[in-house]
Amino acid sequence: MLVPYVLFVGALPLVNRVRPVVLGLPFLFVWLLGATLLTPLAVWLVRRGDRG
């Protein structure tokens, strides 16, 4: 469960840039969008591994 935390908070000082631009969006926005999409996957993997 550290993956979402690292993606959102830990890496924020490293990705807080306006350039480069990805698909016309600032890199920070693309990073946060990717982290938001990966968070449910991380939670699902933790839940799947905790069933036992």
DRENDO-80974 format. One record per atom (N, C-alpha, C, O): residue number from 1; residue in one letter; atom name; z, x, y. Coordinates in pm, whole numbers, plus 50000, padded with zeros to 5 digits. Example, Ala and Ser with C-alpha at 12.3 -4.5 7.8 and 13.67 -1.06 7.14 Angstrom:
2
   k r  a     z     x     y
   1 A  N 50780 51319 49431
   1 A CA 50780 51230 49550
   1 A  C 50780 51320 49670
   1 A  O 50846 51424 49668
   2 S  N 50708 51285 49775
   2 S CA 50714 51367 49894
   2 S  C 50787 51290 50003
   2 S  O 50804 51341 50114
This chain:
52
   k r  a     z     x     y
   1 M  N 50000 50081 49881
   1 M CA 50000 50000 50000
   1 M  C 50000 50086 50126
   1 M  O 50006 50032 50237
   2 L  N 49994 50215 50111
   2 L CA 49985 50301 50228
   2 L  C 49844 50308 50285
   2 L  O 49826 50347 50401
   3 V  N 49746 50271 50207
   3 V CA 49607 50281 50252
   3 V  C 49582 50198 50378
   3 V  O 49527 50251 50475
   4 P  N 49619 50070 50382
   4 P CA 49597 49994 50506
   4 P  C 49672 50054 50626
   4 P  O 49618 50058 50737
   5 Y  N 49793 50100 50603
   5 Y CA 49870 50159 50713
   5 Y  C 49801 50284 50767
   5 Y  O 49789 50301 50889
   6 V  N 49755 50369 50678
   6 V CA 49687 50491 50721
   6 V  C 49556 50458 50793
   6 V  O 49523 50520 50893
   7 L  N 49483 50360 50741
   7 L CA 49356 50322 50805
   7 L  C 49377 50266 50945
   7 L  O 49301 50297 51036
   8 F  N 49480 50183 50962
   8 F CA 49501 50119 51092
   8 F  C 49578 50206 51189
   8 F  O 49538 50219 51305
   9 V  N 49688 50266 51146
   9 V CA 49777 50334 51238
   9 V  C 49764 50486 51231
   9 V  O 49756 50553 51334
  10 G  N 49762 50540 51110
  10 G CA 49763 50685 51094
  10 G  C 49638 50753 51147
  10 G  O 49647 50860 51207
  11 A  N 49524 50692 51126
  11 A CA 49398 50754 51167
  11 A  C 49354 50713 51307
  11 A  O 49253 50762 51357
  12 L  N 49428 50624 51370
  12 L CA 49388 50572 51501
  12 L  C 49367 50682 51606
  12 L  O 49267 50676 51678
  13 P  N 49456 50781 51619
  13 P CA 49429 50885 51719
  13 P  C 49303 50967 51688
  13 P  O 49243 51024 51780
  14 L  N 49264 50972 51563
  14 L CA 49144 51050 51527
  14 L  C 49014 50974 51553
  14 L  O 48911 51036 51576
  15 V  N 49019 50844 51548
  15 V CA 48895 50765 51562
  15 V  C 48886 50692 51695
  15 V  O 48792 50616 51716
  16 N  N 48979 50713 51784
  16 N CA 48978 50645 51914
  16 N  C 48873 50711 52005
  16 N  O 48906 50786 52096
  17 R  N 48749 50680 51978
  17 R CA 48636 50736 52051
  17 R  C 48538 50625 52086
  17 R  O 48524 50528 52012
  18 V  N 48473 50638 52198
  18 V CA 48367 50544 52233
  18 V  C 48237 50589 52170
  18 V  O 48156 50506 52127
  19 R  N 48217 50716 52163
  19 R CA 48098 50772 52097
  19 R  C 48143 50842 51971
  19 R  O 48246 50908 51978
  20 P  N 48079 50836 51862
  20 P CA 47944 50787 51839
  20 P  C 47940 50634 51835
  20 P  O 48042 50567 51820
  21 V  N 47821 50584 51849
  21 V CA 47797 50440 51842
  21 V  C 47733 50410 51708
  21 V  O 47635 50474 51669
  22 V  N 47789 50314 51636
  22 V CA 47737 50275 51504
  22 V  C 47689 50131 51514
  22 V  O 47766 50041 51544
  23 L  N 47561 50111 51489
  23 L CA 47500 49978 51498
  23 L  C 47524 49913 51633
  23 L  O 47539 49791 51641
  24 G  N 47528 49992 51737
  24 G CA 47547 49941 51872
  24 G  C 47692 49912 51908
  24 G  O 47719 49861 52017
  25 L  N 47785 49945 51820
  25 L CA 47927 49920 51844
  25 L  C 48002 50052 51856
  25 L  O 47964 50150 51791
  26 P  N 48106 50057 51938
  26 P CA 48187 50179 51945
  26 P  C 48249 50210 51808
  26 P  O 48278 50120 51730
  27 F  N 48267 50338 51782
  27 F CA 48316 50382 51652
  27 F  C 48452 50321 51618
  27 F  O 48477 50287 51503
  28 L  N 48540 50306 51717
  28 L CA 48672 50249 51692
  28 L  C 48660 50107 51638
  28 L  O 48733 50070 51546
  29 F  N 48570 50028 51694
  29 F CA 48552 49891 51648
  29 F  C 48501 49888 51504
  29 F  O 48547 49808 51423
  30 V  N 48406 49975 51473
  30 V CA 48353 49983 51337
  30 V  C 48463 50027 51240
  30 V  O 48472 49974 51129
  31 W  N 48546 50123 51281
  31 W CA 48656 50171 51197
  31 W  C 48754 50058 51166
  31 W  O 48794 50039 51051
  32 L  N 48794 49982 51270
  32 L CA 48889 49873 51249
  32 L  C 48828 49761 51165
  32 L  O 48899 49700 51085
  33 L  N 48702 49734 51182
  33 L CA 48635 49634 51099
  33 L  C 48633 49678 50953
  33 L  O 48660 49597 50864
  34 G  N 48601 49803 50928
  34 G CA 48602 49855 50792
  34 G  C 48741 49853 50730
  34 G  O 48756 49819 50613
  35 A  N 48841 49888 50809
  35 A CA 48979 49885 50759
  35 A  C 49021 49743 50727
  35 A  O 49092 49720 50629
  36 T  N 48979 49648 50808
  36 T CA 49012 49508 50784
  36 T  C 48947 49459 50655
  36 T  O 49007 49380 50582
  37 L  N 48827 49502 50628
  37 L CA 48758 49461 50506
  37 L  C 48813 49530 50382
  37 L  O 48807 49474 50272
  38 L  N 48868 49651 50396
  38 L CA 48923 49724 50282
  38 L  C 49066 49685 50248
  38 L  O 49111 49710 50136
  39 T  N 49138 49626 50341
  39 T CA 49277 49590 50317
  39 T  C 49293 49489 50203
  39 T  O 49379 49511 50117
  40 P  N 49216 49380 50196
  40 P CA 49232 49289 50081
  40 P  C 49202 49357 49948
  40 P  O 49264 49325 49847
  41 L  N 49108 49449 49946
  41 L CA 49078 49524 49824
  41 L  C 49198 49608 49782
  41 L  O 49231 49613 49663
  42 A  N 49262 49674 49875
  42 A CA 49380 49755 49844
  42 A  C 49494 49667 49793
  42 A  O 49562 49704 49698
  43 V  N 49515 49553 49855
  43 V CA 49622 49462 49811
  43 V  C 49591 49409 49671
  43 V  O 49681 49399 49588
  44 W  N 49466 49375 49645
  44 W CA 49427 49327 49514
  44 W  C 49449 49434 49407
  44 W  O 49497 49403 49298
  45 L  N 49415 49558 49437
  45 L CA 49436 49666 49340
  45 L  C 49584 49688 49311
  45 L  O 49621 49714 49197
  46 V  N 49668 49677 49413
  46 V CA 49812 49692 49391
  46 V  C 49864 49576 49307
  46 V  O 49944 49597 49216
  47 R  N 49820 49457 49336
  47 R CA 49864 49341 49258
  47 R  C 49818 49351 49113
  47 R  O 49894 49319 49022
  48 R  N 49697 49395 49093
  48 R CA 49642 49411 48959
  48 R  C 49720 49515 48879
  48 R  O 49743 49496 48759
  49 G  N 49760 49623 48944
  49 G CA 49836 49727 48876
  49 G  C 49981 49691 48854
  49 G  O 50048 49756 48773
  50 D  N 50032 49589 48923
  50 D CA 50173 49553 48915
  50 D  C 50199 49439 48816
  50 D  O 50313 49396 48800
  51 R  N 50099 49391 48752
  51 R CA 50117 49277 48660
  51 R  C 50207 49312 48542
  51 R  O 50276 49226 48488
  52 G  N 50206 49436 48502
  52 G CA 50285 49476 48383
  52 G  C 50426 49495 48412
  52 G  O 50503 49529 48322
